[in-house]
């Protein structure tokens, strides 16, 4: 895959983004499609939430043009594009519905499973699985289950960190850039295409989404971005020594996955519903330690760069060693946050206030 293809893809995606993002901002103000300030929201003024629409238009207009112009180069991936598009439309619609009016979490989950099912039917699935001490395992039921968990998990991972201006977009940009390098190293044209498209769009989007944000991704954007990362990761099967490292691109999403793991563990330990949203995410705790929102975003960017470094290191050095160091890094980071959670008086106070507030809402 030549540099000309990559540059052209990024420039085309960025150019379309320069048209679609301002257009979505104007449409949002025209039809009052705005995220208004509220009790659990940080912004002080109404902000458009149609970033997901701009993302969808930029991605698929670019993919359409590049597929027509470079049809021979992308011939192996053209058959799966309708399935990827159908799944993206499902995610976009349920995300937009949730942005307009809160949707039942189980309905959202059902939509995400449906998107995963579409990808599965299109041949995008996890198989076979490398299990330690056993070897390669291939089973229809296991393949289906892992594919569904994979798509749903990555789709939600970006959504969980979309709480500060520029956070999800910046982390997504770093992840997409790393996936682009991986696609080039492994010569996977489908990965190069989607990663280049995302890089081009996110560079432009961050111009409008950095503090103070003029537009939000919204659920339609953050869920869709996670979905595209799931698609890209399914395009690059990496034979590895453990099922935890099935696909190398997964590691580029270390920050969203850390947030996902910490949220699940926290809610399980406290007896809360896994599907119920709260304000006890990692970036909330960093703010309570005195960091400004901008510095919190920079901390997350730094962690994302570290994960990206581990990802690329696995290509050049011993994969077992690098993966072991990565696991150690994740354990240290999560351990540090949970120690802060249990020892800091400010954080304990915040935790009690959050629990009491949530309990009162449940009683009502």
N, C-alpha and C positions, 0 to 999 in steps of 0.2 A: 504494500500500500504506500504510494508515493506521498511526499510532503505536499505536492500540489493538491492532491485530493483532500488531505486533511485541512490545509489552509483554506481551500475553497469552501469546504463544508462549514468550517467555523465562521468564515466571513458571511456566508449566506444565512446561517442561523442567526448571527448577530444582527445582520441587516433586517431580517424579518422581525427579530425581537425589538429593534428600534422603532418599528412600525406598530407592532401589536401591543407592546407594553403601554405606550402613551395612549393608544386607541382604547385599551381596556380601562385606563384611568379616566378618560373622558366619558366613556359609556357608563362607568360606575357612578360618577357624579351626576350624569344626566338622568339615570333611572334609580338613583338612591340605593345602589348596591354597595353599601358601605358597612364596615365593621365599626360599630359605635363604641365609645368608651363605656366601661362597665366596672362592676365590683372587682372582678378578677382579671381585668385587662390593664395593660401598662400605658397604652397610647391615650393622649389627652384630647384628640380630635378624631372625627370619623376618617377612616382610611379605606380605600377601595380594596376588595379582596378577590379580584378577578385575575390574579397572577397565574392561576392554573389554566385559565383560558388562553392567555398569552403563551404559556409554555406549550400547551397542546398544539396551537396553531404553528408556532415556530418549529417544533419538532417535526410535525408531519408534513408541512409544506417543504421543509428542507429535505426530509427523507424521500418525498415524492420526486422532487427535482433531481436529487443525486441518483436515485434508482433508475430514472429515465436516462440520464446522461451517462452513467457508468453501469449500465445494465449487465455487462459482461463481468465486471469486477465483483458485483454484488449478486450474481446469479444464484449462488448457493443459499442466499438468505432471503431472496425475493418471495419464495413460497410461504415463509412464516410471517411476513409483514402484515397480512390481513388479520392474523390471529393476535399479533401484538397490538395492532390498531383497535381491534374489538375490545381487548382487555383494557386498553387505555381509555376508551370511551366509557366503559363501565365505571372505572375509577373516577374519571372526570365528573360524570353525572352524579354519583353518590357523594362526591366531595362537594360539588356545587350545592346539592340539596342540603347538606349539613351546614354549609356556610350561610345559606338563606334561612334555614330553620333546623335546629338540632335534630339529628336523626338517631333513632334507637341504635345503640352500639351493636346489637345483634344483626340489624339490617346492614350496617356498614361491613360487619364481618362477612355476612353472606355475599355481599357484592364483591369483596376482595377474594373470597373463595371462588366465586364465579369467574373472576378474571384469571385466577390461577388455573381453573379448569379449562378455560379457553386456550391458555398457553400449553397445557398438557395435551389437549387434543391436537394442537398444532405441532406436536413433537418436541416441544421444549420442556424437558424433564430431567430429573436427577437420576442417572443410571450409568454404570453400576456404582455401588457405594463401597469405599475402602474402609474396612473395619479392622482395628488393630488385632493382631494375633490370629486373624481368620482369613483375611485376604479380601478379594473383590466379591461382593454379594450383590446379586441382581434378582429382584422379586417385584412383581407387578404391584402388589399392595403397598410394599415399602416405598417403591418409586413414587407412587401416587401421593402417599402421605407426606413424604419428604418434600415433594414439589409444592404441595399446598402450604405446608409450614414455611417453606422457603419464601414463597411469593408473599404470603400474608405477613410474615415477620419483617421482611425488608420493606414492604410497602408502608408499614407502620413506623419503622425505625426513624425515618426522616421526620415524620409528623411529630414525634415525641420531642424533638429538639427545636421545633419551630415556635420558639417563644420570645425571641429577641430579634430586633431589627438586624438583618444581614446574617443571622446565625445559620439557618438551614441552607440558604443560598450559598454562603461562603464555604461551609463544610461540603456541600454538594459539589461545588466547583473543584475543590481539592480532590475529592473522590473521583470525579469525572476525569480530571487531568491525569490522575494515576492510572485509571482504567484505560485511558487513551495510550499511555506508555506501554501498558501490559498488552493491549491489542496489537501494538506495533511490534513488540518483542516476539509475540507468538504468531504474528501475521494472520490475525483473525479480522477480516474485513468488516464483519457485522459489528464487532465491538468498536472498531475504529470509527465506523459511521455514527453510531449512537453516542459514543463518548465525545466525539468532535461536535456533534449537534448540541449536546448539553453544555459543553465548555463555552461555545459561542453564545448561547442564550444566557447562561448564568452570568457571564461577564457583563452583559448589557443589563440584565435584571438587577444586579447588585448596585448599579448606578442609581436605580430608583428605590431600592429596598434598604440601602444603608441608612443609618440613623440620621435624621428622623425619616422613617419610611414613608414614601408616597404611594406605595402599593404593597399589599401582602400576597404571599403565595396562596394563603387560604388552605383549607383542607383539600380542595381540588388540586392545588399545586404541590403541597408537601406529600400527599399520598401518591400522586402521579409521579413525582420525582423518585420516591422510593420504589415504585413499580418499575420504572425504567432501569434502575440499578439492579433489580431482580432479573429483568430481561437480559441485561448485559452479562450478569454473572452466569446465567444459564447458557450463554453462548460460549463460555470458556471452561470446559471441564479440565481440571488439573488433577492428574493421578497423584494422590498424596498418601501419607502414611496413616491418616486418621480421618474419620468422617467429619471431624470439626474443621478440617482444612480442605473440604471438597473442591472449593473454587477459590482461586487466588484473589479475584476482585472483592470477595467478601471482606477481606482484611482492610480494604480502603475505607470501609464504613465502620471502623472501630468506634468512633465517637457516638454515632447513633445507636450502635449495638450496646455500648456501655450504658447508655441511657435506658435502653430497653430492658437490659438485664437488671439494672438497679431498680427500675420501676416495678418489675415483676417480683423481685425479692422483697422489696419494701412493702408492697401490698400484701404479699403472702404472709410475711411476718406480723403485719398489723391486722390481719384478718379482713382487709378491704376487698371489694370486688375488683377483679383485674381489669374490667372494662370501664370502671368509673374514673373519670379524669380528676386530677388534683393539682395543687400548686406546690408540689414537693419534688420538683425535678432537680437535677444536678446544678443547673444554672441558677435556680432559686437559692440553693445553699451557698454558692459562691458569692452571690449578692449579699447575703446575710453576713458573710465574713468581711464585708466592706468594699468589695470590688464593684466598680461602676459597670453598667451594662456593656459599655464599649470594651472594657478590660476583660469581662467575662467572655465576650465574643472572641477576643484575641487569644484567651486561654484555650478555648475550644478549637480555634484555628491551629494553634500550636500542637495540640494533641492529635489533630487530624494529620498534620504533617509528619508527626512521629509514626503514626500508623501507616501512612503512605511509604515512609522510609522502610519500615519492616516489610511491607508488601514487595517493594522492589528488591530488597535484600534477599528475599526468598528465591528470586530468579537467579541471582548471581552466586549465592553461598549455600551452605548446607541447609536444606529446608527444615530438617528436624531441629537443628540448633536455633535457627531464627524463630521458628514457631514456638519453641520452648521459652525463648526470651520474650516473645510477644505475650504469651499467656502470663508470664511473671509480671510483665508491665501492666496488664489488665487487672491482675489480682491486686497489685500494689495500689493502683489508682482507685479501684472500688473499695479496697480496704481503708484507704485514707479518707474517703468520703464517709464511710460508715463509722469510722472512729470519730470524725468531726461531728457526725450526727449524734453520737451517744455521749460525747464529752463536752461539747460546747454548750454553755448555758443559753446562749442566744438561739442556737439551733433547736435545743430541747424545748424552749419556750415556743418557738415557731411551730414545732411538731405538735405540741399540745393544742395550740390555737387552731391548727389545721384540722386535727382530729375532732375537736369540739365543734367546730363550724360544720364539718361534714356530718357529724352525728346529728346535729340540730336539723340540718336539711333533710336527713333521712327520716327523722321522726315526724317532720312536717309532711 
